[in-house]
Structure formats: structure tokens, C-alpha cells
Amino acid sequence: MMAKTSKRLFTVLSLVCFVFVFFYNKDTSNYFFTKPFNDELGVVVNETFSWMIQKDLDQLSGGKEPETIQEMTTIPATTNWTLAPCPDTPPNLLGSLVVSFNYGLTMDEVRQEVSAPLLEGGRYKPLDCVSQQKVAIIIPFRNRHEHLKHWLYFLHPILVRQQLDYGVYVINQDGEGIFNRAKLMNVGYVEALKEYDYDCFVFSDVDLVPMNDNNLYRCYDNPRHLAVGMDKFNYHLPYNTFFGGVSSLSKGQFLKINGFPNSYWGWGGEDDDIYNRVIFRGMSISRPDLLTGKYKMIKHKRDLHNEANPKNPSKLTKTRSTMDEDGINSLVYTVKDIVKDPLYTFITVDIQAPTN
């Protein structure tokens, strides 16, 4: 009996030494036995060092032997280094781009073409560096799926090359009431922040595609007007205070102007109101040069229920007195649905739109 016990103790000690030497190797990976096997003496070797010791003790005290035999699994060791910040100028930019719209392109084809590096909901962050900003791209939307597929096809590769930590949010106005672009952008700001700690917000019309990827979709010391030279304006700024199409504001800048007005129903006026808010809060507008800020517009007719509103221009004379009450602090809406597509997050909202 004593000899048999001594033999078992010797076996246990041998296994302990083996496991210690095995784990204490110079490789960058740690190895664990994930499934039990029995040696010729009935001693069980299993998932971890402590498990093995416990089973050996059970064997010595008369415990039953497991019946399964399984193999060893390799678990990569954790990396003990941190990523550096992404450079100010992304290294893989192409500069001027050829933008040509393939109207036969389907949304499924766009997904196959550009979704590989993306996470669900149109999210992306660089793998080799830490982006300097967390950017939410907000698109006010209704019945523009034909345009959306082109925007996604061109913009995702650009945004990836720009090394942005970003997400795309399509804010879809529910119903057939009068469209309100600025209010939808306010909604996008609020909804995006529910998902991630964004510090920069790019507001973009769905029909505008940049023609130069040096036009960085990020925020600057002052609110940024990105769509400087649209093709429909012969690649020139239509007037000096123009702030339409695509713009970016940091979280602080957005809150400083109380977001955007909620009262501009129909087409026209909200961009000029936003410009006024920026100026009234002591900031200025920054822009890229005309070559960098070139955009191509996807041709379309004006949307139904987004006709020019003759009441909007007169509201511009009251911006200074209304901006503290009409904005993000007075926003009211109801989320109807949220869909996570591989290329974007689609949020349908009721913004209490009038019918006429």
C-alpha cells in the first residue's frame, strides 16, 4: 500500500514539474490543457494547473476518473503595447478623385464592395493607430435611397483612408409631412451620442460627394464648411456666408450655438441661420481651398414636401433673439425604428411635421 501511494505521489510531483517547465517557456503564447486525459496510472491532467492538482488529489482520495480525452489549445498572449495617435496628415490619401455615378449599382453590390473593414451600423476605427477625433456623420434623409448608395460607395473608402474613428447615421423623417433638415440634424446629434462618445459631428446632404480626400471630415478650431465648390455652382462659393451642403462642428461648438434651429420647415434658410449663430457666438467659419473643397452633386429633382418655404427668409432677421430658445434645448421627437446595416445606422423618427 505504501509503495503504491509513493508511486502515485511521485507521479503527481513529476507532473507538477512538467507543467511548471511547460508553462515557463520563452514563447509568446501560453498553453493550457483544455480537455482531460488519463495517464497509465489513472492520474488526470486537465484544463489548468490548479485543476490538475485538484484532480490528482481526488485520485489519491479515491475519486472517479474522467472518461474523455482531448487535446491542447493555444491562447495568444496579450500584447503589452499601446497604439500611437494617428498622424495629422493620413498617409494613404489619394488627393483629387474621379467621381462618376454608376446608376446601375445596387445597394447589395455596395455592401460587397466597401463593407469589409466596417463594423455593424457603419462604424469604423483604425487598427494601427488611435484616431484624433471620434466623428459622427449625420445625414438628414427621406426617400433618397438612390443617392444614399452612391454616397456610401464613395465616402466609406475616403473616411477609412482618413483614419477616422467614425459612424454613419442616416436620420430618416417618418411620414409625408414637410421636411425639416436642421431638426433632423439635431436628432442625429442626440442619437449618435447615445451610442458613442463622439466629439466631432459632420452634417452632410446625401447627394454630395467630395472630389478630393484631402478634405478631411473632422473638426477644427472653428466650425468648418467643407462643401466649398459644388459642381452646380461651377465649383465656386455661391456667396461668402454660404454654409450649406456639408459642415463640421465639434461638440463644444455645436452646444455653443444651441445646435440648429427646429423651426425651418421646407427648403431654404436653415444654413444661413446656422451661419448667423456661429457669428453671433463669436466664432468664424473655416474652409478648405477651392481645389480641396470640390464636390459633385447627384442630380435630382426637389423632394416632395420639401418645397421652398416663403416664410423662412424672414426668420433670419430674428436669429439673435430666437437662437437661445430654438435649438437642441427645445428639440422634441420620437424614435420609431433603428436598423443596423453593415454600412450605416438608419434611424426613423417622428419630428411632428406639419402636413402643409
C-alpha positions as CSV (number, residue, x, y, z in Angstrom):
1,M,0.0,0.0,0.0
2,M,2.8,2.4,1.0
3,A,4.6,1.6,-2.3
4,K,1.6,2.3,-4.3
5,T,0.9,5.6,-2.6
6,S,4.6,6.6,-3.0
7,K,4.4,5.8,-6.7
8,R,1.3,8.0,-7.1
9,L,2.9,10.9,-5.2
10,F,6.0,10.6,-7.4
11,T,3.7,10.7,-10.5
12,V,2.0,13.8,-9.2
13,L,5.2,15.6,-8.4
14,S,6.6,14.7,-11.8
15,L,3.5,16.1,-13.5
16,V,3.8,19.3,-11.4
17,C,7.4,19.8,-12.5
18,F,6.5,19.1,-16.1
19,V,3.6,21.6,-16.1
20,F,5.8,24.2,-14.4
21,V,8.6,23.8,-17.0
22,F,6.0,23.7,-19.8
23,F,4.3,26.9,-18.8
24,Y,7.5,28.7,-18.1
25,N,8.8,28.6,-21.7
26,K,10.1,31.5,-23.7
27,D,7.4,31.5,-26.3
28,T,5.0,34.4,-26.6
29,S,2.0,32.2,-26.2
30,N,0.6,30.4,-23.1
31,Y,-0.6,26.9,-23.4
32,F,-3.5,25.3,-21.4
33,F,-4.8,21.8,-21.5
34,T,-8.4,22.4,-22.3
35,K,-9.7,18.8,-22.0
36,P,-8.8,15.9,-19.7
37,F,-6.7,12.8,-20.4
38,N,-5.6,10.0,-18.2
39,D,-2.1,8.7,-17.8
40,E,-1.3,5.0,-17.3
41,L,-1.7,5.3,-13.6
42,G,-5.1,6.9,-13.8
43,V,-3.9,10.4,-12.9
44,V,-5.9,13.1,-14.7
45,V,-4.3,16.1,-16.4
46,N,-6.9,18.8,-17.3
47,E,-7.6,22.5,-18.1
48,T,-5.3,24.4,-15.8
49,F,-2.5,23.8,-13.4
50,S,-4.9,24.2,-10.4
51,W,-7.4,21.9,-12.0
52,M,-4.8,19.2,-12.5
53,I,-3.6,19.4,-8.9
54,Q,-7.2,19.1,-7.6
55,K,-7.8,16.1,-9.8
56,D,-4.7,14.4,-8.6
57,L,-5.7,14.9,-5.1
58,D,-9.1,13.5,-5.9
59,Q,-7.4,10.4,-7.4
60,L,-5.4,9.9,-4.3
61,S,-8.5,10.1,-2.2
62,G,-10.4,7.6,-4.4
63,G,-12.3,10.0,-6.8
64,K,-13.5,8.7,-10.2
65,E,-11.6,9.2,-13.4
66,P,-13.0,11.3,-16.2
67,E,-13.6,9.3,-19.4
68,T,-13.0,11.9,-22.2
69,I,-9.6,12.5,-23.9
70,Q,-9.0,15.9,-25.5
71,E,-6.2,17.9,-26.9
72,M,-4.2,21.1,-26.1
73,T,-5.3,24.6,-27.2
74,T,-3.0,27.6,-27.8
75,I,-4.2,31.1,-26.4
76,P,-2.3,34.1,-27.8
77,A,-0.6,36.2,-25.2
78,T,-1.8,39.7,-24.6
79,T,0.1,42.5,-26.2
80,N,1.8,44.9,-23.9
81,W,2.0,47.9,-26.1
82,T,-0.4,50.7,-26.9
83,L,-1.3,52.3,-30.3
84,A,0.2,55.7,-31.2
85,P,-2.1,58.6,-32.3
86,C,-2.8,58.7,-36.0
87,P,-0.8,61.4,-37.8
88,D,-2.2,64.8,-38.6
89,T,-2.0,64.0,-42.3
90,P,-3.2,60.5,-43.1
91,P,-0.5,58.7,-45.2
92,N,-2.8,56.9,-47.7
93,L,-4.8,59.8,-49.2
94,L,-5.1,60.0,-52.9
95,G,-5.9,63.7,-53.4
96,S,-8.1,64.5,-56.4
97,L,-10.7,61.8,-57.1
98,V,-12.6,60.8,-60.2
99,V,-16.3,60.7,-59.2
100,S,-18.6,59.1,-61.7
101,F,-22.0,57.7,-60.6
102,N,-23.0,54.2,-61.8
103,Y,-26.7,54.3,-61.7
104,G,-27.0,50.5,-62.2
105,L,-25.2,49.9,-58.9
106,T,-27.3,48.1,-56.3
107,M,-27.1,48.5,-52.5
108,D,-26.0,44.9,-52.2
109,E,-23.2,45.5,-54.5
110,V,-22.1,48.5,-52.5
111,R,-22.1,46.3,-49.4
112,Q,-20.0,43.7,-51.0
113,E,-17.6,46.4,-52.3
114,V,-17.0,48.5,-49.2
115,S,-18.2,46.8,-46.0
116,A,-15.2,44.6,-45.3
117,P,-13.4,46.9,-42.8
118,L,-16.6,48.1,-41.2
119,L,-18.5,47.1,-38.1
120,E,-22.2,46.9,-37.9
121,G,-24.0,50.2,-38.2
122,G,-21.4,51.8,-40.4
123,R,-18.8,52.0,-37.7
124,Y,-15.0,52.0,-38.2
125,K,-11.8,52.8,-36.3
126,P,-8.2,52.4,-37.5
127,L,-6.4,49.2,-36.4
128,D,-2.9,50.7,-36.5
129,C,-3.3,54.0,-34.6
130,V,-5.7,55.9,-32.4
131,S,-7.8,58.5,-34.4
132,Q,-7.5,62.0,-33.1
133,Q,-11.3,62.5,-33.2
134,K,-14.4,60.4,-32.8
135,V,-16.6,61.6,-35.7
136,A,-20.4,61.1,-36.2
137,I,-21.5,61.6,-39.8
138,I,-25.1,62.8,-39.8
139,I,-27.3,62.6,-42.9
140,P,-30.8,64.1,-42.9
141,F,-32.9,61.8,-45.1
142,R,-36.2,60.9,-46.7
143,N,-36.9,58.8,-49.8
144,R,-33.3,59.2,-51.2
145,H,-32.1,55.6,-51.3
146,E,-30.7,56.0,-54.8
147,H,-28.5,58.8,-53.6
148,L,-27.5,57.0,-50.4
149,K,-26.0,54.1,-52.2
150,H,-23.6,56.4,-54.2
151,W,-22.7,58.4,-51.0
152,L,-21.8,55.2,-49.2
153,Y,-19.9,53.8,-52.1
154,F,-17.6,56.8,-52.3
155,L,-17.5,58.0,-48.7
156,H,-16.6,54.9,-46.8
157,P,-13.3,54.3,-48.6
158,I,-12.5,58.0,-48.2
159,L,-13.3,58.0,-44.4
160,V,-11.2,54.9,-43.9
161,R,-8.2,56.4,-45.7
162,Q,-8.7,59.5,-43.5
163,Q,-8.1,57.2,-40.4
164,L,-11.3,58.4,-38.7
165,D,-13.0,56.7,-35.8
166,Y,-16.4,57.2,-37.2
167,G,-20.0,56.1,-37.6
168,V,-22.6,56.9,-40.2
169,Y,-26.1,57.9,-39.0
170,V,-29.0,58.3,-41.5
171,I,-31.8,60.2,-39.8
172,N,-35.0,59.3,-41.7
173,Q,-38.0,61.6,-41.3
174,D,-41.1,59.5,-40.8
175,G,-44.3,60.2,-42.7
176,E,-45.1,62.6,-45.5
177,G,-45.2,65.9,-43.7
178,I,-43.0,68.9,-44.6
179,F,-39.3,68.1,-44.4
180,N,-37.1,69.7,-41.8
181,R,-33.4,69.2,-42.5
182,A,-32.0,71.2,-39.5
183,K,-34.2,69.4,-37.0
184,L,-33.2,66.0,-38.3
185,M,-29.5,67.0,-37.9
186,N,-30.3,67.9,-34.2
187,V,-31.8,64.5,-33.8
188,G,-28.7,62.9,-35.3
189,Y,-26.5,64.7,-32.8
190,V,-28.6,63.4,-29.9
191,E,-29.0,59.8,-31.2
192,A,-25.3,59.4,-32.1
193,L,-24.2,60.4,-28.6
194,K,-26.4,57.6,-27.2
195,E,-24.1,55.1,-28.9
196,Y,-20.6,56.5,-28.6
197,D,-18.7,59.4,-27.1
198,Y,-18.3,61.4,-30.3
199,D,-16.6,64.7,-30.1
200,C,-17.0,65.8,-33.7
201,F,-20.1,66.0,-35.9
202,V,-20.1,66.2,-39.7
203,F,-23.5,67.1,-41.2
204,S,-23.9,66.1,-44.8
205,D,-26.5,66.2,-47.5
206,V,-26.9,62.7,-49.0
207,D,-26.4,64.0,-52.6
208,L,-22.9,65.5,-52.2
209,V,-19.7,63.5,-52.8
210,P,-16.2,65.1,-52.2
211,M,-13.8,65.0,-55.1
212,N,-10.7,65.3,-53.0
213,D,-9.9,63.1,-50.0
214,N,-7.6,65.8,-48.5
215,N,-10.9,67.4,-47.5
216,L,-10.8,65.8,-44.0
217,Y,-14.1,65.0,-42.4
218,R,-13.0,66.2,-38.9
219,C,-13.4,69.2,-36.7
220,Y,-11.3,72.3,-36.4
221,D,-10.7,75.3,-34.1
222,N,-13.8,76.9,-35.7
223,P,-16.9,75.4,-37.4
224,R,-15.8,74.1,-40.8
225,H,-17.7,74.5,-44.1
226,L,-16.5,71.6,-46.2
227,A,-18.6,71.8,-49.4
228,V,-16.9,74.9,-50.8
229,G,-17.1,74.3,-54.5
230,M,-20.1,72.3,-55.7
231,D,-20.3,71.5,-59.4
232,K,-23.8,73.0,-59.6
233,F,-22.2,76.3,-58.6
234,N,-19.3,75.8,-61.2
235,Y,-17.0,74.8,-58.3
236,H,-17.2,78.2,-56.6
237,L,-18.7,79.5,-53.4
238,P,-22.1,81.0,-54.3
239,Y,-21.9,83.7,-51.7
240,N,-19.5,84.5,-48.8
241,T,-21.8,83.5,-46.0
242,F,-22.8,80.2,-47.6
243,F,-22.7,77.3,-45.1
244,G,-24.7,74.6,-46.9
245,G,-24.1,71.1,-48.1
246,V,-21.5,69.7,-45.7
247,S,-20.2,71.2,-42.5
248,S,-18.5,70.0,-39.3
249,L,-18.7,71.2,-35.7
250,S,-17.1,69.9,-32.6
251,K,-19.4,69.0,-29.7
252,G,-18.4,72.2,-27.9
253,Q,-19.1,74.4,-31.0
254,F,-22.5,72.7,-31.5
255,L,-23.6,73.3,-27.9
256,K,-22.3,76.9,-28.0
257,I,-24.8,77.8,-30.7
258,N,-27.6,75.7,-29.1
259,G,-27.5,73.3,-32.1
260,F,-29.6,74.1,-35.2
261,P,-33.0,75.7,-35.5
262,N,-36.0,73.4,-35.3
263,S,-38.4,76.0,-36.9
264,Y,-37.3,75.9,-40.6
265,W,-39.9,73.7,-42.3
266,G,-39.4,73.1,-46.1
267,W,-36.4,74.1,-48.2
268,G,-34.2,77.1,-47.5
269,G,-32.9,79.4,-44.8
270,E,-31.6,77.0,-42.1
271,D,-28.0,77.1,-43.4
272,D,-27.9,80.9,-43.1
273,D,-29.4,80.7,-39.7
274,I,-26.7,78.3,-38.6
275,Y,-24.1,80.7,-40.1
276,N,-25.6,83.6,-38.1
277,R,-25.5,81.5,-34.9
278,V,-21.8,80.9,-35.4
279,I,-21.0,84.6,-35.9
280,F,-23.2,85.7,-33.0
281,R,-21.3,83.4,-30.7
282,G,-18.0,85.0,-31.6
283,M,-16.7,82.2,-33.9
284,S,-15.8,82.3,-37.6
285,I,-16.1,79.8,-40.4
286,S,-13.1,77.9,-41.7
287,R,-12.9,76.4,-45.2
288,P,-10.5,74.3,-47.3
289,D,-9.3,75.9,-50.6
290,L,-11.5,75.6,-53.7
291,L,-9.5,72.7,-55.1
292,T,-9.7,70.6,-51.9
293,G,-13.3,71.6,-51.3
294,K,-14.7,70.4,-54.6
295,Y,-17.9,68.4,-54.6
296,K,-20.1,66.6,-57.1
297,M,-23.8,66.6,-56.7
298,I,-26.0,63.6,-57.6
299,K,-28.6,65.2,-59.9
300,H,-32.2,65.0,-58.7
301,K,-35.5,66.9,-58.5
302,R,-36.5,68.6,-55.3
303,D,-38.3,66.2,-53.0
304,L,-42.0,66.2,-52.5
305,H,-43.0,68.1,-49.3
306,N,-39.6,70.0,-49.4
307,E,-40.6,72.9,-51.5
308,A,-39.2,76.4,-50.8
309,N,-40.9,78.0,-47.8
310,P,-41.5,81.7,-48.3
311,K,-41.8,82.2,-44.6
312,N,-38.2,81.0,-43.9
313,P,-36.2,84.0,-45.1
314,S,-37.9,86.4,-42.7
315,K,-36.8,84.2,-39.7
316,L,-33.2,85.1,-40.4
317,T,-33.7,88.6,-39.0
318,K,-34.6,87.1,-35.7
319,T,-31.8,84.6,-35.2
320,R,-30.1,86.5,-32.5
321,S,-33.2,86.7,-30.4
322,T,-34.5,83.2,-31.0
323,M,-31.4,81.0,-31.0
324,D,-31.3,80.5,-27.2
325,E,-34.8,79.1,-27.3
326,D,-34.9,77.4,-30.7
327,G,-32.4,74.6,-30.9
328,I,-31.1,71.5,-29.2
329,N,-32.6,72.6,-25.9
330,S,-36.1,72.6,-27.4
331,L,-35.8,69.5,-29.6
332,V,-38.9,67.2,-29.5
333,Y,-39.1,63.9,-31.5
334,T,-39.9,60.2,-31.2
335,V,-37.8,57.4,-32.4
336,K,-39.9,55.0,-34.5
337,D,-37.2,52.4,-35.5
338,I,-33.5,51.8,-35.6
339,V,-31.9,49.5,-38.2
340,K,-28.2,48.5,-38.1
341,D,-27.0,48.0,-41.7
342,P,-23.4,47.0,-42.4
343,L,-22.9,50.4,-43.9
344,Y,-25.0,52.8,-41.7
345,T,-27.3,53.1,-38.8
346,F,-30.8,54.0,-40.1
347,I,-32.9,55.9,-37.5
348,T,-36.5,56.7,-38.4
349,V,-38.1,59.5,-36.3
350,D,-41.3,61.4,-35.9
351,I,-40.5,65.1,-35.7
352,Q,-44.1,66.3,-35.6
353,A,-44.0,67.7,-39.1
354,P,-47.0,69.8,-40.3
355,T,-48.7,68.4,-43.4
356,N,-48.7,71.7,-45.3
